Amino acid sequence: MSKRWGASLRGHDFDLQDWREMLKPAGDPWVEVHGSDTVLRSASLDETDLSQ
């Protein structure tokens, strides 16, 4: 299983909708929705190493 890093976005529903519309999963960065959570993802975050 690969580790995926992201930032949970918080705010008004209309602002979160703008994030979802502007940053589609085919791009980088992109936004994913998991239940009620809106998460900003980026390939550069996946390279993050906690040991550094």
Secondary structure per residue as TSV (DSSP state, phi and psi in degrees):
chain	resnum	aa	ss	phi	psi
A	1	M	-	360.0	130.4
A	2	S	-	-84.6	148.9
A	3	K	-	-88.3	132.6
A	4	R	-	-120.1	130.3
A	5	W	-	-105.0	151.3
A	6	G	E	-164.2	171.6
A	7	A	E	-119.3	127.5
A	8	S	E	-75.5	126.3
A	9	L	E	-94.7	137.9
A	10	R	-	-127.1	150.1
A	11	G	S	154.6	-168.3
A	12	H	-	-68.7	147.6
A	13	D	H	-54.6	-40.5
A	14	F	H	-67.4	-31.6
A	15	D	H	-70.8	-42.7
A	16	L	H	-63.2	-36.4
A	17	Q	H	-63.2	-39.8
A	18	D	H	-60.5	-44.1
A	19	W	H	-57.5	-46.6
A	20	R	H	-63.8	-38.4
A	21	E	H	-73.4	-35.3
A	22	M	H	-83.9	-30.3
A	23	L	S	-118.1	79.4
A	24	K	-	-75.0	155.2
A	25	P	T	-57.8	-21.0
A	26	A	T	-74.9	-15.2
A	27	G	S	-99.1	-172.9
A	28	D	S	-148.1	113.0
A	29	P	S	-77.1	168.8
A	30	W	E	-142.2	167.3
A	31	V	E	-115.5	135.7
A	32	E	E	-118.6	151.1
A	33	V	E	-115.8	127.9
A	34	H	E	-127.3	99.8
A	35	G	T	63.7	-121.3
A	36	S	T	-94.9	4.2
A	37	D	E	-96.3	134.1
A	38	T	E	-107.3	123.1
A	39	V	E	-123.2	129.1
A	40	L	E	-87.2	126.1
A	41	R	E	-119.5	155.5
A	42	S	-	-156.4	143.0
A	43	A	H	-60.2	-33.0
A	44	S	H	-66.0	-28.7
A	45	L	H	-71.1	-30.6
A	46	D	H	-65.3	-20.5
A	47	E	T	-85.4	-1.8
A	48	T	-	-66.6	133.7
A	49	D	-	-118.6	120.6
A	50	L	T	-64.5	-19.2
A	51	S	T	-77.6	-8.1
A	52	Q	-	-88.4	360.0
